Amino acid sequence: MSTGTIIGIVIAVVVILVVIAVLAMMRGRRTHLREQFGPEYDRTVREHPRREAERELAQREKRHSKLDIKELSPTLRDRYSQHWALVQEQFVDQPSPSVEEADRLVTALMAERGYPTEDYDQQVADLSVGHARTLEHYREAHEIKERNARTQVSTEELRAAMVHYRALFDDLLGKAEHRADQR
């Protein structure tokens, strides 16, 4: 075999190995993003081309890593739980204002944990990293609250918004079990 042939074979093998390595890295990244974001991964991929969606999710992770997200102290956790219990009690007599208050309480809890709260879309992006499994609840609750601000929605829809807010609220509350409804 000539030297040129050997060099050609070596280059071909190196190129094949590089392609295999890149594909393995992409598969590993995709697996990581799927595990990290759960249903949010699928939603983002449905809305954007896969590469663009995965780039977006990776950017969310990078931004999230720079946030100072903290656990709540037991005292704060109890205070938020008690406030939530009051909001739920008020729902019976004042469903619409209770949904507004639930939204404010969830936003305050986000801020307390260290999430920026100025912009709804950014809230969703930031929450998607650590709370992807309850994020759809937040979207649903927010959508109902927004529709209610434009035109009155049914009490059943407002109840659904409260249930959705509660799912995210419990997730944001942290490790200790939220049992305000049992007190």
C-alpha positions in Angstrom: 0.0 0.0 0.0 1.2 3.4 -0.8 1.6 6.1 1.8 -1.2 8.2 0.2 -3.6 5.2 0.5 -2.7 4.8 4.2 -3.1 8.5 4.9 -6.5 8.4 3.1 -7.6 5.4 5.2 -6.5 7.0 8.4 -8.2 10.3 7.6 -11.4 8.4 6.7 -11.3 6.5 10.0 -10.7 9.7 12.0 -13.6 11.4 10.2 -15.9 8.5 11.0 -14.8 8.5 14.6 -15.4 12.2 14.9 -18.9 11.9 13.4 -19.7 9.0 15.8 -18.4 11.1 18.7 -20.5 14.1 17.7 -23.6 12.0 17.2 -23.1 10.4 20.7 -22.7 13.9 22.2 -25.8 15.1 20.5 -27.7 12.0 21.7 -26.4 12.6 25.2 -27.4 16.2 25.2 -30.9 15.4 23.9 -31.3 12.7 26.6 -30.2 15.2 29.3 -32.6 17.9 28.0 -35.5 15.4 27.9 -34.8 14.3 31.4 -34.3 17.9 32.7 -37.3 19.4 31.0 -39.8 16.5 30.7 -43.0 17.7 29.0 -41.5 21.1 28.4 -38.9 19.5 26.0 -41.7 18.0 23.9 -43.6 21.2 23.9 -40.6 23.2 22.8 -39.7 20.7 20.1 -43.3 20.9 18.8 -43.1 24.7 18.5 -39.6 25.0 17.0 -37.2 22.9 14.9 -35.4 20.4 17.1 -32.0 22.1 17.0 -33.4 25.5 17.8 -35.6 24.0 20.6 -32.6 22.3 22.1 -30.5 25.4 21.9 -33.3 27.4 23.6 -33.5 24.8 26.4 -29.8 24.8 26.9 -29.8 28.6 27.1 -32.6 28.4 29.7 -30.4 26.0 31.8 -27.4 28.4 31.5 -29.5 31.4 32.6 -31.1 29.4 35.4 -27.6 28.4 36.7 -26.8 32.1 37.2 -30.0 32.7 39.3 -29.7 32.5 43.1 -32.5 30.1 43.7 -32.9 29.2 47.3 -35.1 26.9 49.5 -37.5 28.5 51.9 -37.1 28.4 55.6 -39.7 26.5 57.5 -41.1 29.8 58.8 -41.5 31.2 55.3 -42.9 27.9 54.1 -45.5 28.0 56.9 -46.4 31.7 56.2 -46.9 31.0 52.5 -49.0 27.9 53.3 -51.2 29.9 55.6 -51.7 32.6 53.0 -52.6 30.0 50.5 -55.2 28.5 52.9 -56.8 32.0 53.2 -56.9 32.5 49.5 -58.7 29.1 49.1 -61.2 30.0 51.8 -62.0 33.3 50.1 -62.6 31.5 46.8 -66.1 30.4 48.0 -67.3 34.0 48.3 -65.0 35.7 45.9 -63.8 33.4 43.1 -62.5 36.0 40.7 -60.5 38.1 43.2 -59.2 34.8 44.8 -57.7 33.7 41.4 -56.0 37.2 41.1 -54.6 36.7 44.6 -53.5 33.2 43.9 -51.5 34.6 40.9 -50.0 37.3 43.1 -49.1 34.8 45.8 -47.4 32.4 43.3 -45.5 35.4 41.9 -44.4 36.4 45.4 -43.3 32.9 46.1 -41.3 32.8 42.9 -39.6 36.1 43.9 -38.9 34.8 47.4 -37.2 31.7 45.9 -35.0 34.0 43.7 -36.8 33.9 40.4 -37.1 37.1 38.4 -40.8 38.0 38.1 -41.0 41.0 35.8 -42.1 39.2 32.7 -44.5 36.3 32.4 -42.6 34.7 29.4 -39.3 34.9 31.3 -41.0 33.5 34.4 -42.1 30.5 32.3 -38.6 30.0 30.8 -36.9 30.3 34.2 -39.4 27.9 35.9 -39.1 25.4 33.1 -35.6 24.3 34.3 -36.6 23.3 37.8 -40.4 23.0 37.6 -41.1 21.7 34.2 -43.5 19.1 35.4 -45.8 21.6 36.9 -45.2 24.4 34.4 -48.3 23.5 32.2 -50.4 24.1 35.3 -49.0 27.6 35.5 -49.7 28.3 31.9 -53.3 27.0 32.2 -53.9 29.1 35.4 -52.4 32.2 33.8 -54.5 31.8 30.7 -57.7 31.5 32.7 -56.8 34.5 34.8 -56.1 36.5 31.6 -59.4 35.5 30.0 -61.2 36.4 33.2 -59.7 39.9 33.1 -61.1 40.4 29.6 -64.5 38.6 29.9 -65.9 36.8 33.0 -65.3 33.1 32.9 -67.3 30.4 34.7 -66.8 29.6 38.4 -65.7 26.1 37.3 -62.9 27.6 35.1 -61.8 29.8 38.1 -61.8 26.7 40.3 -59.6 25.0 37.7 -57.2 28.0 37.7 -57.0 27.6 41.5 -56.1 23.9 41.2 -53.5 24.7 38.5 -52.0 27.5 40.7 -51.9 25.1 43.6 -49.9 22.5 41.7 -47.1 25.1 40.9 -47.4 26.6 44.4 -46.8 23.3 46.1 -43.9 22.6 43.8 -42.3 26.0 44.5 -43.0 25.7 48.2 -40.2 23.2 48.3 -39.2 20.0 50.0 -41.5 20.1 53.1 -44.9 18.8 52.5 -47.5 21.5 52.0 -50.5 20.5 54.2 -52.4 23.7 54.8 -55.6 22.0 53.7 -55.3 19.5 56.6 -54.8 22.2 59.3 
